[in-house]
């Protein structure tokens, strides 16, 4: 398994270089996992991509580097301590480093001689391919996806120039993932929504959620989807609710600050019992916070968002594959129980790209919008039912009047202030939770059955925890296991209670300052964690960090 860092200032083509290289490596059969770290600015600053590849599945990133591709001195200064003793630095000859591991090449001069100073990144790609014994096959197809037709030839020449500069240093390893997909979490959400029958998506652009809207918009015409860039977050969620009421499968997306503006309308979805899928791609807060960084600090907020009480489901996405299938499932459950379903992603999941097996939408059942009403009795939109789910017709599709209201209402949908009706209607809505809880997916169990220490995590910590458990069980004397939650509210409890009962030590690993999952577990079950590994600096925790901090926890 190899780990490369491509770094430089915004505007130096870091993202494009990484995107082309990862696709070429995937075409060679490697499993690829890439994460992006970038500042909230158009030019300057320090940005980098971590590209990890190998012949076995990779679940997260690592900061232990085999190579650094540096477009500026700042990249070397910040990351040279992470470079392995036998690693390399590929940089332009004008950079000032005197490290013996540096391979200096006049990439800027070569690019200018070729006639375009912007092809220096393609020269670097050629060097990397040769270093790792890869061929140039398929380069033209990959370039075609990233550069305009007139520039393909010059970029191919630049790649060949770099390819001739070095000899192969690393052994070529044959992988078996050539025919798999390479996709980000946000792109997977977009495809999952389309596969579930999405017809209306509304959002106001907000990093890091914007990629979902951009992706859906890119195929909206072909897929028959209306994408509306609303004037603000309040308009976006109300548009989605209106579209859902009218019978269109609808979704809205945002990040934490935008979700703050959506909360009253979220209550409208709950009160009016209109199906809705909302995704919150988390970033550090409060307010603007770190707009291009990652965190898991919105969990308790989305669980309690909007005043009053109404049923909802909160699903934390764990990886790109999970993002596709859980997004499909979110639409099904929103429709089946006529509730809002909230998906929690974050910048790490949303922007990271990973190799995944081609998706199979047939795996997930999705209920059609609305349901038939054949009874001879009067149609009552909010009829009291045994399971709390009332018949839902689409307005204009039958002879019946479909009334809804944001005020408390009776079975017909008419406003009421009756104490008796209020209690019955609130009970009806909350009764949906009884059946919903039977459909909850238990957390994924990872590790040894004879564990001593049980790690609890949720969402995007799945990857680092999965790798950390493997390292701990490989290197340590104690046995480790983990439960990583996807469905998180209502909290699935069966496997948690079973595994916690035999654990000698319970540790929660989260990307927030207060241990929000641990608090939720304690509130729902009375189970208390013995220690916490928390990170909230805007950067995703790694398996190595969990390993190191777990060892410190064990020493307490």
Residue pairs with C-beta under 8 A, 6 or more apart in sequence:
1 52
1 53
1 54
1 55
1 56
1 58
2 52
2 53
2 54
2 66
2 67
2 132
2 170
3 50
3 51
3 52
3 61
3 62
3 64
3 65
3 66
3 67
4 21
4 50
4 51
4 52
4 65
4 66
4 67
4 68
4 69
4 128
5 48
5 49
5 50
5 51
5 65
5 67
5 68
5 69
5 75
5 79
5 82
6 14
6 17
6 18
6 21
6 48
6 49
6 51
6 69
6 71
6 124
7 14
7 46
7 47
7 48
7 49
7 68
7 69
7 70
7 71
7 72
7 74
7 75
7 78
7 79
8 14
8 46
8 47
8 48
8 70
8 71
8 72
8 74
8 75
9 43
9 44
9 45
9 46
9 47
9 71
9 72
9 74
10 38
10 39
10 41
10 42
10 43
10 44
10 45
10 47
11 42
11 43
11 44
12 71
12 72
12 121
13 71
13 118
13 120
13 121
14 38
14 47
14 48
14 49
14 71
14 121
15 36
15 38
15 47
15 49
16 121
16 146
17 69
17 121
17 122
17 124
17 125
18 34
18 36
18 49
18 51
19 146
19 353
20 121
20 122
20 125
20 142
20 143
20 146
21 51
21 125
21 128
22 32
22 34
22 51
22 53
22 182
22 353
23 142
23 145
23 182
24 125
24 129
24 134
24 138
24 139
24 142
25 32
25 51
25 53
25 134
26 32
26 53
26 177
26 178
26 180
26 182
26 355
27 137
27 138
27 142
27 178
28 134
28 135
28 175
28 178
29 55
29 174
29 175
29 176
29 177
29 178
30 53
30 54
30 55
30 173
30 175
30 177
30 355
31 53
31 54
31 55
31 56
31 57
31 58
31 175
31 177
31 180
31 355
32 51
32 52
32 53
32 58
32 177
32 182
32 353
32 354
32 355
33 51
33 52
33 53
33 58
33 59
33 60
33 61
33 352
33 353
33 354
33 355
34 49
34 50
34 51
34 52
34 352
34 353
34 354
35 49
35 50
35 61
35 348
35 351
35 352
35 540
36 47
36 48
36 49
36 351
36 352
37 47
37 48
37 49
37 50
37 539
38 45
38 47
38 48
38 292
39 45
39 46
39 47
39 292
40 207
40 290
40 291
40 292
46 72
46 74
46 75
46 78
48 75
48 79
50 61
50 62
50 63
52 58
52 61
52 62
54 173
54 175
55 173
55 174
55 175
55 176
57 355
58 354
58 355
59 319
59 462
59 463
59 464
59 466
59 467
60 463
60 464
60 466
60 467
60 540
60 542
60 543
61 352
61 540
61 542
62 542
62 543
62 544
63 82
63 542
63 544
64 82
64 84
64 544
65 79
65 82
65 83
65 84
65 87
66 84
66 87
66 88
66 170
67 83
67 87
67 88
67 89
67 90
67 128
67 131
68 75
68 76
68 79
68 80
68 83
68 87
68 88
68 89
68 90
68 91
69 90
69 91
69 124
69 128
70 76
70 89
70 90
70 91
70 95
70 97
71 91
71 92
71 120
71 121
72 95
73 95
73 96
73 97
76 89
76 91
76 95
76 97
76 99
76 102
80 89
80 97
80 99
83 89
83 101
87 101
88 101
88 102
88 103
88 131
88 169
89 97
89 99
89 101
89 102
89 103
90 102
90 103
90 105
90 124
90 127
90 128
91 97
91 102
91 103
91 104
91 105
92 104
92 105
92 106
92 107
92 108
92 120
93 104
93 105
93 106
93 107
93 109
94 106
94 108
95 102
95 104
103 127
103 166
105 123
105 127
105 162
105 165
107 120
107 123
107 124
107 162
108 117
108 120
110 120
110 123
110 158
110 161
111 117
111 118
111 119
111 120
111 123
111 158
114 154
114 157
114 158
114 161
115 154
116 151
116 154
116 158
119 154
119 155
119 157
119 158
120 158
122 143
122 155
122 156
122 158
122 159
122 162
123 158
123 159
123 161
123 162
123 165
124 162
125 159
125 162
126 136
126 158
126 159
126 160
126 161
126 162
126 163
126 164
126 165
127 162
127 163
127 165
127 166
128 162
129 135
129 136
129 159
129 162
129 163
130 162
130 163
130 164
130 165
130 166
130 167
130 168
131 166
131 168
131 169
131 170
132 168
132 169
132 170
132 172
133 168
133 170
133 171
133 172
134 172
136 159
136 160
136 163
139 156
139 159
140 152
140 156
143 152
143 155
143 156
144 152
147 155
177 355
179 358
180 355
180 356
180 357
180 358
181 355
181 356
181 357
181 358
181 359
182 353
182 354
182 355
182 356
183 191
183 320
183 353
183 354
183 356
184 211
184 320
184 350
184 351
184 352
184 353
184 354
185 317
185 319
185 320
185 323
185 345
185 349
185 350
185 351
185 352
186 208
186 209
186 211
186 212
186 215
186 281
186 323
186 345
186 349
186 350
186 351
187 211
187 215
187 320
188 320
188 321
188 323
188 324
188 327
188 356
188 359
189 212
189 253
189 279
189 317
189 323
189 324
189 327
189 343
189 345
189 350
190 211
190 212
190 215
190 216
191 215
191 324
191 359
192 323
192 324
192 325
192 326
192 327
192 328
192 359
193 201
193 216
193 251
193 277
193 327
193 328
193 331
194 216
194 219
194 223
194 225
195 324
195 328
195 359
195 361
195 364
196 249
196 327
196 328
196 330
196 331
196 332
196 361
196 364
196 366
197 249
197 331
197 366
197 369
198 216
198 223
198 225
198 249
198 250
198 251
198 331
199 224
199 225
199 226
199 243
199 248
199 249
199 250
200 225
200 226
200 228
200 239
200 240
200 243
200 244
200 248
200 249
200 250
200 251
201 212
201 213
201 216
201 220
201 225
201 226
201 227
201 228
201 240
201 250
201 251
201 252
201 253
202 227
202 228
202 229
202 230
202 235
202 236
202 237
202 239
202 240
202 243
202 250
202 252
203 209
203 210
203 212
203 213
203 228
203 229
203 230
203 236
203 252
203 253
203 254
203 258
204 229
204 230
204 231
204 232
204 233
204 235
204 236
204 254
204 258
205 213
205 229
206 233
206 254
206 255
206 257
206 258
207 255
207 283
207 291
207 292
207 347
208 255
208 281
208 283
208 291
208 292
208 294
208 346
208 347
208 350
208 351
209 253
209 254
209 255
209 258
209 279
209 280
209 281
209 345
209 350
211 350
211 351
212 253
212 279
212 281
212 350
213 227
213 229
213 253
216 225
216 227
217 227
219 225
220 226
220 227
226 243
226 248
228 236
228 239
230 236
230 239
232 261
233 254
233 258
233 259
233 261
233 262
234 261
234 262
234 264
234 265
236 252
236 254
236 258
236 262
237 252
237 262
237 265
237 266
237 276
237 278
238 265
238 268
239 252
240 250
240 251
240 252
240 276
240 278
241 250
241 265
241 268
241 269
241 272
241 274
241 276
243 250
244 250
244 269
244 274
244 275
244 276
244 369
245 272
245 274
245 395
245 402
245 404
246 394
246 395
246 396
247 369
247 370
247 394
247 395
247 397
248 369
249 275
249 331
249 335
249 369
250 275
250 276
250 277
251 276
251 277
251 278
251 279
251 331
252 262
252 276
252 277
252 278
252 279
253 278
253 279
253 280
253 281
254 262
254 278
254 279
254 280
254 281
255 280
255 281
255 282
255 283
255 291
256 280
256 282
256 283
256 285
256 286
256 289
256 297
256 298
256 301
257 285
257 287
257 288
257 289
259 278
259 280
259 298
259 301
259 302
259 305
260 301
262 278
262 305
263 305
263 306
264 306
264 307
266 276
266 278
266 305
266 306
266 312
266 340
267 306
267 307
267 308
267 310
267 406
268 274
268 406
269 275
269 276
269 339
269 340
270 306
270 308
270 310
270 311
270 312
270 339
270 340
270 429
271 308
271 310
271 405
271 406
271 408
272 404
272 405
272 406
273 338
273 339
273 382
273 390
273 392
273 404
273 429
274 338
274 404
275 331
275 334
275 335
275 338
275 339
275 340
275 369
276 334
276 339
276 340
276 341
277 327
277 330
277 331
277 334
277 340
277 341
277 343
278 340
278 341
278 342
278 343
279 327
279 342
279 343
279 344
279 345
280 298
280 302
280 342
280 343
280 344
280 345
281 345
281 346
281 347
281 349
281 350
282 294
282 295
282 296
282 297
282 298
282 344
282 345
282 346
282 347
283 289
283 290
283 291
283 292
283 293
283 294
283 295
283 346
283 347
284 290
284 293
284 294
284 295
284 297
284 536
284 538
285 295
285 297
285 298
289 295
290 538
292 347
293 347
293 538
293 539
294 346
294 347
294 348
294 460
294 511
294 538
294 539
294 540
295 346
295 347
295 511
295 512
295 536
295 538
296 344
296 346
296 458
296 459
296 460
296 461
296 510
296 511
296 512
296 516
297 511
297 512
297 513
297 514
297 516
297 536
298 344
299 314
299 316
299 344
299 458
299 488
299 512
299 516
299 517
299 520
300 516
300 519
300 520
302 314
302 342
302 344
303 312
303 314
303 489
303 520
305 342
309 426
309 430
310 339
310 429
310 430
311 337
311 339
311 429
311 430
311 432
311 433
311 436
312 339
312 340
312 341
312 342
312 489
313 330
313 333
313 334
313 337
313 339
313 340
313 341
313 342
313 436
313 487
313 489
313 490
314 341
314 342
314 344
314 487
314 488
314 489
315 326
315 329
315 330
315 341
315 342
315 343
315 344
315 486
315 487
315 488
316 343
316 344
316 458
316 459
316 460
316 485
316 486
316 487
316 488
317 323
317 326
317 327
317 343
317 344
317 345
317 349
317 459
317 460
317 486
318 349
318 444
318 459
318 460
318 462
318 463
318 484
318 486
319 349
319 354
319 356
319 460
319 462
319 463
320 349
320 352
320 353
320 354
320 356
321 356
321 357
321 359
322 462
322 486
323 345
323 349
324 356
324 359
325 359
325 363
325 364
326 343
326 486
327 343
328 361
328 364
328 366
329 364
330 341
330 343
331 341
331 366
332 364
332 365
332 366
332 367
333 339
333 341
333 436
333 439
334 340
334 341
335 366
335 367
335 368
335 369
336 367
336 389
337 389
337 432
337 435
337 436
338 389
338 390
338 392
338 432
339 432
339 436
344 459
344 488
345 459
345 460
346 459
346 460
346 511
348 460
348 540
349 459
349 460
369 394
370 392
370 393
370 394
370 397
371 391
371 392
371 393
373 379
373 391
373 393
373 398
373 400
375 391
379 391
379 393
379 398
379 400
379 401
380 390
380 391
380 411
380 412
381 390
381 391
381 392
381 393
381 402
381 403
381 404
381 411
381 412
381 413
382 390
382 409
382 410
382 411
382 412
382 413
382 425
382 428
383 390
383 391
383 411
384 390
384 411
384 424
384 428
385 428
387 431
387 432
387 434
387 435
388 427
388 428
388 429
388 430
388 431
388 432
388 434
388 435
389 432
390 411
390 428
393 400
393 402
394 402
395 402
402 413
403 409
403 412
403 413
403 414
404 413
405 413
405 414
405 415
407 415
407 416
408 415
408 416
408 417
408 421
408 422
408 425
409 415
409 416
409 425
410 416
410 418
410 421
410 425
416 422
433 490
436 490
437 490
440 487
440 490
440 492
441 486
441 487
441 492
442 487
442 492
442 494
442 495
443 458
443 483
443 484
443 485
443 486
443 487
443 492
443 495
443 496
444 462
444 483
444 484
444 486
445 481
445 482
445 483
445 495
445 499
446 465
446 466
446 469
446 481
446 482
446 483
446 484
447 469
447 473
447 479
447 480
447 481
447 482
448 473
448 479
448 480
448 481
449 481
450 479
451 479
451 480
451 481
451 499
451 502
451 503
452 478
452 479
452 480
452 503
452 504
452 505
453 478
453 479
453 480
453 481
453 503
453 504
453 505
453 506
453 507
453 550
453 554
454 480
454 481
454 482
454 483
454 499
454 500
454 503
454 505
454 506
454 507
455 465
455 468
455 469
455 480
455 481
455 482
455 483
455 507
455 508
455 509
455 546
455 550
456 482
456 483
456 484
456 485
456 496
456 506
456 507
456 508
456 509
456 517
456 518
456 521
456 529
457 465
457 482
457 483
457 484
457 485
457 508
457 509
457 510
457 517
458 484
458 485
458 486
458 488
458 510
458 517
459 484
459 485
459 486
459 488
460 511
460 540
461 484
461 509
461 510
461 511
461 541
462 484
464 509
464 540
464 541
464 542
464 543
464 545
464 546
465 482
465 484
465 509
465 543
465 546
466 482
466 484
466 543
467 543
468 543
468 544
468 546
468 547
468 550
469 480
469 481
469 482
470 543
471 543
471 544
471 547
472 478
472 480
472 547
472 550
473 479
473 480
475 547
476 551
478 554
480 550
481 499
483 495
483 496
483 499
485 491
485 492
485 517
488 517
488 520
489 520
490 524
491 520
491 521
491 524
491 525
493 524
493 525
496 521
496 525
496 527
497 525
497 527
500 506
500 525
500 527
505 530
505 531
505 554
506 527
506 528
506 529
506 530
506 531
507 529
507 530
507 531
507 532
507 533
507 550
507 553
508 515
508 517
508 518
508 521
508 529
508 531
508 532
508 533
509 532
509 533
509 534
509 541
509 546
510 516
510 517
510 518
510 532
510 533
510 534
510 535
511 534
511 535
511 536
511 540
511 541
512 534
512 536
513 534
513 536
514 534
515 529
515 532
515 534
518 528
518 529
518 532
521 527
521 529
522 528
522 529
531 553
531 556
533 541
533 546
533 549
533 550
533 553
535 541
535 545
